Amino acid sequence: MERHQIGWTHSVDGTHYPLTLAVTPERSLELSLAYRPDLYDRETAERLAGRLRLLVEQFAAGGATPVGRLRTLETAERAELLALGDDTGHDVPDVPLVDLFARQAARTPEATALVFEDERLTYAELDERANRLARALIARGAGPERTVALGLPRSADFVVALFAVLKAGAAYLPLDLDHPVDRLAAMVEDAVPVCLVTVDAVRGRVPVVDGVPPLALDDPAVAAELAALSGGPVAEEELTGPRDGRHPAYLIYTSGSTGRPKGVVVPGSGLVNMLLNHRERIFDPAVKLAGGRRMRVAHTVSFAFDMSWEEFFWLVDGHEVHVIGESCGSTRRP
């Protein structure tokens, strides 16, 4: 019987991807990087392959180097990159976000700032209510490096309380009342706020924690206290300490890898930096498309979600924000 055998083979690969990395697990690992010549020249592809080789060599050296210290660039290439510098930076003015809001309120006091269901607040009304509540919070110890918990439903009151806390120089801890009360209690116990701003309508959804007194906005005594306070600007001498952009502005708790809530502290300067970025990339282009008119913006995300500030930045810049209530199927952070 005649037998046949294959003595030699050869194949040619092609790829429609800009770059394709192939790994062949043989006795010694074989790596090959293919590239489309219409998108990459040979010099660039070889430079990328060199970076990969540098990483593999470090892996093969015993694996003792922490990931954060692995080199991805050769010494000369890294020095060249560092010499270029970072030209994307912007100066962040040393001004609290609430001062920017107060300036807007002074410019357009009669313009509508906030809408919730049938309630409409002008910039002057929102600013005055926040100033009164800020003074009540200061009297309870709120100030820089201190925290105030907000256990309120989606409402105009939540926005008033949020700005009031920042006016007091403190940081706010937003509680999503759709979360289990035990989880909210763990967050409050961890943050140790000076008080918890709430209303009677959500009793049972808000944790009761020893050492954290509630401040119920719909309590007749609290309402009378607020009505007696000045709605004018909160002066520096009224604060428990000077405002500083490095002070915390708010705390956002995530589940964490262990399932236990873990707090992330965001400084006030981070908010101002984000506002400036939005002005450059979102607000100005959007307003130009709208012919320079004021915008009406819907606020739908949970106040306990970091991205809730996306819509409030519009408010700080003079636009009308509509807070969508819980009964309207507001978007919740999982």
Buried (B, 14 or more C-beta within 10 A) or exposed (E): EEEEEEEEEEEEEEEEEEBBEEEEEEEEEEEEBBBBEEEBEEEEBEBBBEBEEBEEEBEEEEEEEEEEEEEEBEEEBEEEEEEEEEEEEEEBEEBBBBBBBBEBBEEBBEBBBBBBBEEBBBBBBBBBBBBBBBBBBBEBBBBBEBBBBBBBBBBBBBBBBBBBBBBBBBBBBBBBBEBEBEBBBBBBBBBEBBBBBBBEEBEEBBBEBEEBEBBBBEBEEBEEBBEEBEBEBBEEEBBBEEBBBEBBBBBBBEEEEEEEBBBEBBBBBBBBBBBBBBBEEEBEEBBEEEEEEBBEBEBBBBBBBBEBBBBBBBBBBBBBBBBBEEEEEBEBBE
